[in-house]
Amino acid sequence: MFADDDQPKPKRLHEIGCDLTFLSAGELEERIAVLHDEIARLEADKTSKTSSRSVAESLFKSK
């Protein structure tokens, strides 16, 4: 009966466009790794969706 809005939202490790001035080289490396992981996740999902679409298109092509 409790709304999910009542829960604190986890802090993002990195926000696009944020100020990088006070971050150490180690912190930057950590953020780069997180962003690489996210890019890989996005590319995998894109590949999955485009391959599904290709299969669907091939089923509906006229012969």
C-alpha atoms as one frame of an Amber mdcrd trajectory, in Angstrom:
protein
   0.000   0.000   0.000   3.048   2.250   0.036   3.908   4.183  -3.075   7.315
   3.674  -4.654   7.673   7.450  -4.647   8.261   7.306  -0.891  11.530   5.424
  -1.379  14.723   7.452  -1.775  16.084   7.270  -5.287  19.616   5.926  -5.620
  22.170   8.578  -6.466  23.469   8.359 -10.013  27.154   7.678 -10.325  27.359
  10.025 -13.279  25.096  12.614 -14.818  25.723  13.684 -18.405  27.102  17.223
 -18.520  27.984  17.466 -14.830  30.995  19.449 -13.613  34.107  17.262 -13.612
  36.425  19.827 -12.038  36.765  18.276  -8.594  36.882  14.599  -9.603  40.076
  12.616  -9.222  41.535  10.523 -12.022  40.279   7.409 -10.200  36.752   8.772
  -9.999  36.865   9.614 -13.697  38.017   6.060 -14.498  35.116   4.683 -12.450
  32.626   6.844 -14.313  34.160   5.886 -17.668  33.748   2.195 -16.780  30.106
   2.738 -15.828  29.474   4.546 -19.107  31.215   1.797 -21.133  28.988  -0.790
 -19.427  25.907   1.271 -20.231  26.962   1.658 -23.873  27.412  -2.124 -24.132
  23.946  -2.643 -22.615  22.381  -0.191 -25.061  24.147  -1.753 -28.049  23.021
  -5.250 -27.013  19.418  -4.107 -26.726  19.632  -2.327 -30.084  21.045  -5.473
 -31.711  18.263  -7.561 -30.207  15.589  -5.182 -31.438  16.992  -4.815 -34.944
  17.371  -8.585 -35.348  13.789  -9.116 -34.147  12.606  -6.521 -36.613  14.531
  -8.172 -39.456  12.907 -11.519 -38.668   9.455  -9.932 -38.551  10.026  -8.100
 -41.842  11.167 -11.293 -43.550   7.991 -13.087 -42.422   5.733 -10.426 -43.887
   7.480  -9.901 -47.222   5.490 -10.829 -50.287   6.808 -13.699 -52.347
